Amino acid sequence: MPRDGGAIAVTALAAVVVAAASAVVVACARPKPQQQQQRARRTLKELARQNILDLTPYRCARDDYNTGILLDANENSYGATISQSVLELDMASLELNRYPDPYQLSVKQLLAEFRGVKTEQIFVGVGSDEAIDLLIRIFCEPGKDAILTTPPTYGMYKVCAKVNDVAVQTAPLTPEFAVDEAALLRAVTPATKMVFLCSPGNPTAVSVPLDVVRRVHDAFDGIVVVDEAYVDFALAARGGGGETACALVGALERVVVLQTLSKAFGMAAIRVGMAYAHADVVQLMNNVKAPYNVNRLSEEVARTALSNLSLYRQRVAQLLEQRDKLMETLRNEPYVRRVLPSDANFFLVEIEHAHTIYLHMAENGVVVRFRGNELHCTDCLRITVGTAEENAKLLELLRATVKGVQDGTIALRE
Ligand SMILES: Cc1ncc(COP(=O)(O)O)c(C=O)c1O
């Protein structure tokens, strides 16, 4: 190889080597598109909304225990208020291949008659929980507005508010579980869009008089939600007399009343709840809801139950009779500190070592709800009234548990 030619060849080779090396360097420094994508990928934590990451989810009764005698979720232990025949549904006439009626008119016509309102003043949803969420989404601006609740109260108001990035203000009930109207109005700020009143309250079982609702409505220029999930029991206890807050709906534009088929109607499984409100509010709810929110089977079962109310009346009467009997028995038990009054199908009982008693009973087949961590509810168990047999078992296990705690055979637990 000539010298010069060799030098040229070496130089060329070096250039190739340098070029190749720098190509390697460049290739290493600049990631391939796929690698680049991987590196840029965000974690779920980065993707999820901060208020959702911060959320303390609703803890329902069944998250803790779901077997045994279930006296923990304020259901109707006597069962659904429908006759057996509804279970033999005519599948052909149900037309399950078609989407259901988006506005559940057949159910609304029966509800309108039942509660003395117009069909356009009724919203039907997937439980009243759907209505709570919709109302907050409709009326509250995320990151800006607030709802106001009256603790101790139903936990879903707060959870729905937090899901929607809406603040929660509070005006606690008095120790007797009455609405403290002055405190409530003091707690209202320009951000407050809605006030939630629960009547009868959960867990308090105390009703809010309609006069209080009227006064709150008049003094506050936001939406007043009256959650009447248990109102059927309160009405029946007054001999069917008295009014639900539905009586206010025609006159007061900013009142929304929530009711449900989950409690007195004994149909928690079908997930049907109602909101009664001014037609314009119902229109907003219809605009925001999912198109076919209530499924056809639930609609049919609801329609059947509402077509004949005799079983509903009978079951409510049975539950009230059992409630009064059970409360009276408990009042006479030496270990019971207090049995609190009730307008619903459940009540609070104050007992020393309530948490240990609750845990031991649940592990031994009778599940009630420990509410001792709620405001004004220290050492309280919330007991849903069951059938006569269930209540007898509850009493038997409660007595045995208290005895075990007292004689030290059942250890105290946190
Ligand atoms: C006060 C109150 N409101 C609403 C609900 C929810 O009812 P639904 O089953 O209709 O969603 C409950 C359920 O326990 C409740 O206690």
PDBQT file of the ligand as one rigid body, heavy atoms in Angstrom, charges set to zero:
ROOT
HETATM    1  C1  LIG A 501     -79.838   9.198  55.398  1.00  0.00    +0.000 C 
HETATM    2  C2  LIG A 501     -79.599   8.357  54.199  1.00  0.00    +0.000 A 
HETATM    3  N1  LIG A 501     -79.742   8.891  52.990  1.00  0.00    +0.000 NA
HETATM    4  C3  LIG A 501     -79.540   8.175  51.882  1.00  0.00    +0.000 A 
HETATM    5  C4  LIG A 501     -79.165   6.859  51.957  1.00  0.00    +0.000 A 
HETATM    6  C5  LIG A 501     -78.898   6.126  50.679  1.00  0.00    +0.000 C 
HETATM    7  O1  LIG A 501     -80.005   5.483  50.243  1.00  0.00    +0.000 OA
HETATM    8  P1  LIG A 501     -80.066   4.763  48.849  1.00  0.00    +0.000 P 
HETATM    9  O2  LIG A 501     -80.030   3.303  49.125  1.00  0.00    +0.000 OA
HETATM   10  O3  LIG A 501     -81.368   5.216  48.264  1.00  0.00    +0.000 OA
HETATM   11  O4  LIG A 501     -78.900   5.230  48.024  1.00  0.00    +0.000 OA
HETATM   12  C6  LIG A 501     -78.995   6.246  53.192  1.00  0.00    +0.000 A 
HETATM   13  C7  LIG A 501     -78.581   4.853  53.288  1.00  0.00    +0.000 C 
HETATM   14  O5  LIG A 501     -78.281   4.302  54.297  1.00  0.00    +0.000 OA
HETATM   15  C8  LIG A 501     -79.221   7.017  54.344  1.00  0.00    +0.000 A 
HETATM   16  O6  LIG A 501     -79.076   6.512  55.566  1.00  0.00    +0.000 OA
ENDROOT
TORSDOF 0
